[in-house]
Amino acid sequence: MMKYAFITVLLSVSFLFTATGQRNREPSAVGSFPRLSWNIVQPDTSNNAFFKKYPFVKSIMAFFGANPPTTFYLQFDTAMTDGKDGEPFDMEFEGDAYLFRKLYSPIHFATPSFTSVYVDGDNNPGKTSRSTWMVIHSDSVVYYGYESYRLIGKSGGNFDMFTPRFKGEIDSVSHAITSAYQVSGVKPSGDSILVFGGVVNQTGYLPRLDLLSGDATSFSEWIKSQLETVFVSENIVVEQAKWTSGIYHSSGRPARVPIKLYVQLEADGTVTIIPTPSALSSASD
């Protein structure tokens, strides 16, 4: 029997709506198969001041669900001096939340003036993968929806598949650096919160760390040297890499992916280290 997909859209402003669909097509090979896609353009200038203040930001992409979204991606108009053409932020990660507050003004995530409802004869979550996201521009917000078939049991789009993971125990690293700091004689000068960043390559090596936020002092230099001893290594033997490599979800191929390390010196001399969480890095470097 022919299956139908209905999208009910309620808008209080004018919008552009497009939809395409494929019906009665079962998967026959590993992969996903498009069934339905749509996009809605909603006029919105609430972030106009943000884009004027940061003209190098072309757009802001976020997955549509939580309001406000906790994870979003700044797309730059041109590549920065370090080669990056964008940067992901996860506001539930202390390092990103701290860094974003220091670098940018708050983003206004508008509540959509529509609702979308899927009605389908085959609504098996094991076969159907759905995602909805938004792209914010200075004068509008574009909402995208996409639905596809997938094999039963095939994993959906998990962000942790993109993210490098440190092979050691972070708690043990924090404890070791705390012990070293308390007998080092290093004075706690400058900021007590530091954020470092680097890029883990396709074979799991982190060649360098840079100070992204915090005062450049003897304390930050000492912390950096300690972190480099633990996390940084040369690309020699894959088996000796200190990180697992980031992975492109679409192909399963390894990717170069940026990571961050949040470091906080507590009042009692404890050094806390928190790496980029496994659910971050939705975009590769």
ZISULTA-V475122 format. One line per field, one symbol per residue. ss: DSSP state (a for helix, b for strand, c for the rest). phi: phi as a letter, one per 30 degrees, with the letter a starting at -180 (. if undefined). psi: psi as a letter, one per 40 degrees, with the letter a starting at -180 (. if undefined). Layout:
# ZISULTA-V475122
ss=???
phi=???
psi=???
This chain:
# ZISULTA-V475122
ss=cccccbbcccccccccbbbbbccccccccccbbbbbbbbbbbbccccaaaaaacccbbbbbbbcccccccbbbbbbcccccccccbbbbbcccaaaaaaaaaaccccccccccccccbbccccccccbbbbbbbbbcccbbbbbbbbbbbccccccccaaacccbbcccaaaaaaaaaaaaaccccccccccbbbbbbbbcccccbcccbbbbccccaaaaaaaaaaaaaaccccccaaaccbbcbbccccccbbcbbbbbbbbbcccccbbbbbcccccccccc
phi=.dcbbcccbcbcbdacbbbbbbbhbddbadkcbdcababbcceacdcedddddbddddabcbddldbdddbbbdcddbddddjdcladbcddceddddddddcbddcccddecbbbbcbbdbcdddcccbbbbbbccdcabcccbbbbdbdeiddddddddccdbddccddddeddddddddcdiddddiddcbbcbabdddciccdabbdcakddbdddddedddddddccaddcbedcdcbdddbdddbiddbdbdbbbcbbcdddjdccbbdeddccidbdd
psi=ihiihhhhhhheiiihhihiihifhiheihaihhdhiiihhhhheeeddddddgeehdihhihhcihiidhihhhidihideeheihihheehddddddddddiiihhhihifiihhhhidgfheedhhiihiihhideihhhiihhiiiihehiaghdeeehihheahddddddddddddeedehigiaiehihiiahhaeeehhdiiihdhihgiddddddddddddddhiigchddeieiiiihhddeeiiihhiiihhhhhideehhhhhihieeafehi.
